[in-house]
Amino acid sequence: MAKQVDPVCGMQVEEQDAAGQADYEGRTYYFCSTACQRKFEENPAEYTNQSQER
């Protein structure tokens, strides 16, 4: 079971339990909710830059 970090809110998400996922620049991102997924899809560069700084 792989855990991922939701790039929008920072919550840890199990891949198989994720509410959604999206691909961006060759990487798959997992989300705790569809609301986080929608925010990410509106501006993925904002959230991928933010997650790289962590």
N, CA, C and O atoms as a Tinker XYZ file with bonds, in Angstrom:
   216  protein
     1  N      0.840000   -1.181000    0.000000    73     2
     2  CA     0.000000    0.000000    0.000000    64     1     3
     3  C      0.885000    1.244000    0.000000    63     2     4     5
     4  O      1.668000    1.476000    0.920000    81     3
     5  N      0.739000    2.008000   -1.028000    73     3     6
     6  CA     1.580000    3.200000   -1.163000    64     5     7
     7  C      0.821000    4.445000   -0.714000    63     6     8     9
     8  O     -0.323000    4.679000   -1.103000    81     7
     9  N      1.489000    5.224000    0.106000    73     7    10
    10  CA     0.910000    6.497000    0.531000    64     9    11
    11  C      1.473000    7.613000   -0.328000    63    10    12    13
    12  O      2.658000    7.622000   -0.661000    81    11
    13  N      0.622000    8.540000   -0.675000    73    11    14
    14  CA     1.002000    9.714000   -1.442000    64    13    15
    15  C      0.512000   10.942000   -0.685000    63    14    16    17
    16  O     -0.358000   10.846000    0.180000    81    15
    17  N      1.076000   12.090000   -1.018000    73    15    18
    18  CA     0.647000   13.339000   -0.395000    64    17    19
    19  C     -0.201000   14.119000   -1.394000    63    18    20    21
    20  O      0.230000   14.381000   -2.517000    81    19
    21  N     -1.400000   14.483000   -0.979000    73    19    22
    22  CA    -2.268000   15.320000   -1.798000    64    21    23
    23  C     -1.549000   16.659000   -1.987000    63    22    24    25
    24  O     -1.269000   17.339000   -1.000000    81    23
    25  N     -1.240000   17.057000   -3.234000    73    23    26
    26  CA    -0.469000   18.280000   -3.451000    64    25    27
    27  C     -1.229000   19.557000   -3.114000    63    26    28    29
    28  O     -0.621000   20.621000   -2.993000    81    27
    29  N     -2.535000   19.471000   -2.963000    73    27    30
    30  CA    -3.337000   20.664000   -2.665000    64    29    31
    31  C     -3.378000   20.938000   -1.167000    63    30    32    33
    32  O     -3.090000   22.054000   -0.733000    81    31
    33  N     -3.732000   19.932000   -0.376000    73    31    34
    34  CA    -3.923000   20.152000    1.059000    64    33    35
    35  C     -2.822000   19.542000    1.929000    63    34    36    37
    36  O     -2.721000   19.859000    3.114000    81    35
    37  N     -1.997000   18.665000    1.343000    73    35    38
    38  CA    -0.910000   18.054000    2.097000    64    37    39
    39  C     -1.290000   16.799000    2.867000    63    38    40    41
    40  O     -0.450000   16.226000    3.561000    81    39
    41  N     -2.523000   16.368000    2.758000    73    39    42
    42  CA    -2.974000   15.174000    3.481000    64    41    43
    43  C     -2.375000   13.912000    2.855000    63    42    44    45
    44  O     -2.219000   13.834000    1.636000    81    43
    45  N     -2.039000   12.924000    3.694000    73    43    46
    46  CA    -1.560000   11.649000    3.173000    64    45    47
    47  C     -2.742000   10.820000    2.691000    63    46    48    49
    48  O     -3.776000   10.741000    3.353000    81    47
    49  N     -2.567000   10.198000    1.514000    73    47    50
    50  CA    -3.643000    9.446000    0.868000    64    49    51
    51  C     -3.092000    8.101000    0.412000    63    50    52    53
    52  O     -2.033000    8.038000   -0.213000    81    51
    53  N     -3.806000    7.036000    0.722000    73    51    54
    54  CA    -3.469000    5.725000    0.172000    64    53    55
    55  C     -3.911000    5.725000   -1.294000    63    54    56    57
    56  O     -5.033000    6.127000   -1.605000    81    55
    57  N     -3.043000    5.280000   -2.182000    73    55    58
    58  CA    -3.362000    5.315000   -3.609000    64    57    59
    59  C     -4.703000    4.642000   -3.912000    63    58    60    61
    60  O     -5.513000    5.194000   -4.657000    81    59
    61  N     -4.944000    3.468000   -3.349000    73    59    62
    62  CA    -6.168000    2.737000   -3.672000    64    61    63
    63  C     -7.412000    3.373000   -3.053000    63    62    64    65
    64  O     -8.527000    3.084000   -3.487000    81    63
    65  N     -7.241000    4.234000   -2.046000    73    63    66
    66  CA    -8.384000    4.881000   -1.393000    64    65    67
    67  C     -8.590000    6.325000   -1.852000    63    66    68    69
    68  O     -9.499000    7.000000   -1.370000    81    67
    69  N     -7.764000    6.800000   -2.770000    73    67    70
    70  CA    -7.835000    8.201000   -3.200000    64    69    71
    71  C     -9.192000    8.507000   -3.823000    63    70    72    73
    72  O     -9.782000    7.673000   -4.509000    81    71
    73  N     -9.676000    9.729000   -3.567000    73    71    74
    74  CA   -10.943000   10.172000   -4.139000    64    73    75
    75  C    -10.794000   10.499000   -5.620000    63    74    76    77
    76  O    -11.775000   10.541000   -6.363000    81    75
    77  N     -9.558000   10.729000   -6.036000    73    75    78
    78  CA    -9.305000   11.017000   -7.439000    64    77    79
    79  C     -7.819000   11.039000   -7.709000    63    78    80    81
    80  O     -7.005000   11.026000   -6.785000    81    79
    81  N     -7.472000   11.071000   -8.978000    73    79    82
    82  CA    -6.081000   11.173000   -9.368000    64    81    83
    83  C     -5.992000   11.935000  -10.682000    63    82    84    85
    84  O     -6.950000   11.984000  -11.454000    81    83
    85  N     -4.831000   12.526000  -10.923000    73    83    86
    86  CA    -4.605000   13.268000  -12.155000    64    85    87
    87  C     -3.142000   13.118000  -12.546000    63    86    88    89
    88  O     -2.259000   13.022000  -11.693000    81    87
    89  N     -2.907000   13.100000  -13.843000    73    87    90
    90  CA    -1.546000   13.027000  -14.369000    64    89    91
    91  C     -1.126000   14.415000  -14.831000    63    90    92    93
    92  O     -1.898000   15.139000  -15.461000    81    91
    93  N      0.112000   14.770000  -14.506000    73    91    94
    94  CA     0.667000   16.057000  -14.920000    64    93    95
    95  C      2.165000   15.896000  -15.103000    63    94    96    97
    96  O      2.870000   15.456000  -14.194000    81    95
    97  N      2.638000   16.251000  -16.267000    73    95    98
    98  CA     4.063000   16.177000  -16.600000    64    97    99
    99  C      4.665000   14.819000  -16.268000    63    98   100   101
   100  O      5.750000   14.728000  -15.694000    81    99
   101  N      3.938000   13.758000  -16.641000    73    99   102
   102  CA     4.450000   12.408000  -16.481000    64   101   103
   103  C      4.367000   11.822000  -15.088000    63   102   104   105
   104  O      4.902000   10.741000  -14.841000    81   103
   105  N      3.712000   12.505000  -14.180000    73   103   106
   106  CA     3.577000   12.012000  -12.809000    64   105   107
   107  C      2.092000   11.948000  -12.437000    63   106   108   109
   108  O      1.294000   12.777000  -12.875000    81   107
   109  N      1.741000   10.959000  -11.630000    73   107   110
   110  CA     0.368000   10.814000  -11.158000    64   109   111
   111  C      0.261000   11.383000   -9.753000    63   110   112   113
   112  O      1.074000   11.075000   -8.882000    81   111
   113  N     -0.752000   12.217000   -9.542000    73   111   114
   114  CA    -1.019000   12.831000   -8.244000    64   113   115
   115  C     -2.339000   12.276000   -7.716000    63   114   116   117
   116  O     -3.274000   12.040000   -8.481000    81   115
   117  N     -2.404000   12.069000   -6.400000    73   115   118
   118  CA    -3.578000   11.481000   -5.754000    64   117   119
   119  C     -4.186000   12.499000   -4.805000    63   118   120   121
   120  O     -3.479000   13.319000   -4.219000    81   119
   121  N     -5.516000   12.439000   -4.658000    73   119   122
   122  CA    -6.238000   13.463000   -3.901000    64   121   123
   123  C     -7.162000   12.854000   -2.859000    63   122   124   125
   124  O     -7.732000   11.779000   -3.047000    81   123
   125  N     -7.291000   13.586000   -1.746000    73   123   126
   126  CA    -8.162000   13.135000   -0.658000    64   125   127
   127  C     -9.632000   13.393000   -0.975000    63   126   128   129
   128  O    -10.519000   12.735000   -0.431000    81   127
   129  N     -9.883000   14.363000   -1.865000    73   127   130
   130  CA   -11.261000   14.707000   -2.210000    64   129   131
   131  C    -11.335000   15.190000   -3.649000    63   130   132   133
   132  O    -10.327000   15.570000   -4.245000    81   131
   133  N    -12.538000   15.169000   -4.194000    73   131   134
   134  CA   -12.708000   15.676000   -5.551000    64   133   135
   135  C    -12.513000   17.191000   -5.592000    63   134   136   137
   136  O    -12.148000   17.738000   -6.632000    81   135
   137  N    -12.752000   17.869000   -4.474000    73   135   138
   138  CA   -12.529000   19.319000   -4.425000    64   137   139
   139  C    -11.044000   19.631000   -4.610000    63   138   140   141
   140  O    -10.692000   20.551000   -5.348000    81   139
   141  N    -10.171000   18.870000   -3.945000    73   139   142
   142  CA    -8.729000   19.065000   -4.126000    64   141   143
   143  C     -8.321000   18.735000   -5.561000    63   142   144   145
   144  O     -7.493000   19.429000   -6.150000    81   143
   145  N     -8.896000   17.690000   -6.113000    73   143   146
   146  CA    -8.573000   17.330000   -7.489000    64   145   147
   147  C     -8.971000   18.451000   -8.447000    63   146   148   149
   148  O     -8.204000   18.777000   -9.353000    81   147
   149  N    -10.142000   19.044000   -8.270000    73   147   150
   150  CA   -10.588000   20.145000   -9.135000    64   149   151
   151  C     -9.655000   21.343000   -9.028000    63   150   152   153
   152  O     -9.299000   21.945000  -10.041000    81   151
   153  N     -9.252000   21.694000   -7.795000    73   151   154
   154  CA    -8.323000   22.816000   -7.610000    64   153   155
   155  C     -7.017000   22.556000   -8.340000    63   154   156   157
   156  O     -6.483000   23.442000   -9.008000    81   155
   157  N     -6.506000   21.343000   -8.213000    73   155   158
   158  CA    -5.266000   20.971000   -8.877000    64   157   159
   159  C     -5.410000   21.086000  -10.391000    63   158   160   161
   160  O     -4.537000   21.642000  -11.057000    81   159
   161  N     -6.498000   20.570000  -10.931000    73   159   162
   162  CA    -6.693000   20.566000  -12.378000    64   161   163
   163  C     -6.865000   21.976000  -12.945000    63   162   164   165
   164  O     -6.574000   22.203000  -14.119000    81   163
   165  N     -7.332000   22.922000  -12.133000    73   163   166
   166  CA    -7.460000   24.310000  -12.582000    64   165   167
   167  C     -6.103000   24.968000  -12.773000    63   166   168   169
   168  O     -5.939000   25.805000  -13.662000    81   167
   169  N     -5.113000   24.594000  -11.935000    73   167   170
   170  CA    -3.792000   25.202000  -12.018000    64   169   171
   171  C     -2.741000   24.246000  -11.455000    63   170   172   173
   172  O     -2.217000   24.478000  -10.366000    81   171
   173  N     -2.431000   23.179000  -12.184000    73   171   174
   174  CA    -1.508000   22.178000  -11.634000    64   173   175
   175  C     -0.106000   22.714000  -11.347000    63   174   176   177
   176  O      0.546000   22.251000  -10.411000    81   175
   177  N      0.364000   23.672000  -12.125000    73   175   178
   178  CA     1.716000   24.200000  -11.911000    64   177   179
   179  C      1.853000   24.837000  -10.533000    63   178   180   181
   180  O      2.914000   24.754000   -9.914000    81   179
   181  N      0.800000   25.464000  -10.055000    73   179   182
   182  CA     0.839000   26.088000   -8.725000    64   181   183
   183  C      1.091000   25.032000   -7.646000    63   182   184   185
   184  O      1.868000   25.265000   -6.720000    81   183
   185  N      0.450000   23.897000   -7.761000    73   183   186
   186  CA     0.547000   22.879000   -6.722000    64   185   187
   187  C      1.776000   21.993000   -6.885000    63   186   188   189
   188  O      2.292000   21.488000   -5.888000    81   187
   189  N      2.253000   21.791000   -8.083000    73   187   190
   190  CA     3.462000   20.994000   -8.247000    64   189   191
   191  C      4.663000   21.803000   -7.823000    63   190   192   193
   192  O      5.602000   21.226000   -7.275000    81   191
   193  N      4.692000   23.097000   -8.042000    73   191   194
   194  CA     5.782000   23.939000   -7.545000    64   193   195
   195  C      5.773000   23.958000   -6.032000    63   194   196   197
   196  O      6.824000   23.871000   -5.397000    81   195
   197  N      4.591000   24.073000   -5.455000    73   195   198
   198  CA     4.445000   24.108000   -4.004000    64   197   199
   199  C      4.947000   22.797000   -3.395000    63   198   200   201
   200  O      5.637000   22.818000   -2.375000    81   199
   201  N      4.610000   21.654000   -4.008000    73   199   202
   202  CA     5.013000   20.376000   -3.436000    64   201   203
   203  C      6.511000   20.136000   -3.598000    63   202   204   205
   204  O      7.095000   19.397000   -2.805000    81   203
   205  N      7.146000   20.733000   -4.594000    73   203   206
   206  CA     8.591000   20.588000   -4.767000    64   205   207
   207  C      9.352000   21.355000   -3.711000    63   206   208   209
   208  O     10.480000   20.987000   -3.381000    81   207
   209  N      8.770000   22.412000   -3.169000    73   207   210
   210  CA     9.423000   23.222000   -2.152000    64   209   211
   211  C      9.408000   22.563000   -0.793000    63   210   212   213
   212  O     10.217000   22.924000    0.062000    81   211
   213  N      8.517000   21.603000   -0.557000    73   211   214
   214  CA     8.380000   20.940000    0.745000    64   213   215
   215  C      9.555000   20.056000    1.052000    63   214   216
   216  O      9.595000   19.426000    2.109000    81   215
